[in-house]
């Protein structure tokens, strides 16, 4: 009760601070003094107030204060403490408050970390950021107030959707948001940069840190979501090309392109307009992600109950932001004189440009696949969905060329590289990769031209980056790690999809089923009661063709608040493959529905994603070290 | 007539333009081939011909209609106006239950029988396919 009120009023005060900062900034912008320390204090105050508000919400959740509407809708007194806390951002209102918290935190961080930058540029960045912050304050206060008051106070809450009660999903939103919100700084900074005509090598160097930070968090955030989907949803897959997943992939693709083009800007001062456009696009996609997920217009397997009025607010807010950025871009942008006007085909710039074009192509595929169903429904009222074949067909062939460029590109010099650079070694590695792929494809016995080429290209990148680790030691380490991780990711995904096998069956207790890879015996079940759910644990023996026995214990959880059944898959993970068993009970039947999957190289998908992120972390630390 | 630089730039622009057009064409073409239509049992009744394409059928699982045996599950999807029999072998999601919303993906055998290849999970227990929502709303 008290906590809610503190939270609510500090939120309003936080909005008020915005209106104090703005005039100070404008005044400071026009006078000749150094940057006003009041801006620091007020930024910190704003961050503190939002933090207080967020903390108050956590307290309301922890103490199960059901007079708070958000707590009532999303919590239950019997829920474990950990999920009471994570429930704070597991819902719409709380997650937006978290967005705002990260927004105010990042701008404060930006202030104290940008001392070496020009004053006017810094002030303008804060001003642009304040527009976003005010927008979010208004959004939260008008459409999704986390501190709604309920009277009379309900005795018990409705509970959090049990599939969200999971450790990976508890940290997934904050990590993802750090990535999303980090892109807002890039957005504000590049707008400020245009106005001040400050898009320079120095700017590139400074903004690269922010790009890296958002990129790392976004990569990790997507990975966590994917891991969660893998073991919690019971499909045994890690990526479904579902709209909700796609909207997180789009800013990632944009950021990846930006991460590369900023290098060209830093070294050669070219591609300036392109880099700025990418910065704006990245943030727009992050906002679109929030809009599409929260408005409920996506027809997705992840659909949660939604409120359309929120969608309209975000849509208007988004349009205003895009409009502002377009106006700023067209009025203030001046094309910089490039240091060199000639572009050579064989150079690092060109290969980065090609990388960017490919990434943009992937982005448009994902964008069209995600948005087209929405448009069609609005126009013709037909309901369609776009499935994985669409994405696979359009992305895989182009991935081949992309991978080849990824292997050769980093080898080229800036400006110009002669033909001699491309050595015999490259061809030898290429032949070697082709041989290995041939053996693999031959082994599975199905012929698919695109798959064969793709796996060859992935092996090519794999061996080239591997060779580099030994050959050249630690120069350009971050790029090597990330590219190596990417090749490993593509390889694991391909091998995973080639060699996966599964069997589904309906079994009664005591029955067994044999399939081509062994025999599954359903031995028994055991029932247990927990604080907030009842559990049925199945006991399965799986014997493979080599008589090797493993025991899997998938679980069914029956939650009462709210009434939901979830299956907890049992997964035996080894470096070579995952054995995945999930069971389900259809009400009123004695049969258990089971699904057993052998998923090779599953763990490598996560490891390679971690490697990709690790490359970014390396680059971040090395940069600080060089200073 | 023109300098070498201008020519090169034109070539570059033309290349980009061609590749953009090509990729848009490619995307739209495979979009046409790979979309999955969502239909309700009533819409299926109105169909003139049975196509072999994958579709999704959405509705509610009719009460007392689930029959399971060792390798398949039979049930009826209804939108409270029309219904369709579904034959499915495979894994079912957690929220698959009588009286709850369901979306099945697969092929039509005829207007009365649907061979499902996949049953899609919905995370929200109160989820209802849009057609069903409309149908109930009209009642």
Interface residues (C-beta under 8 A of the other chain):
Chain A: X161 X163 X233 X234 X235 X299 X301 X302 X303 X304 X305 X341 X357 X361 X364 X365 X368 X369 X372 X373 X382 X383 X384 X385 X386 X387 X389 X390 X393 X394 X504 X505 X506 X507 X511 X513 X562 X563 X564 X565 X566 X567 X582 X584 X586 X587 X588 X589 X591 X593 X594 X595
Chain B: X5 X16 X19 X23 X24 X26 X27 X30 X31 X33 X34 X35 X36 X37 X38 X39 X54 X56 X66 X68 X69 X70 X71 X72 X73 X89 X90 X91 X92 X93 X94 X95 X96 X97 X98 X120 X121 X122 X123 X124 X125 X126 X127 X130 X131
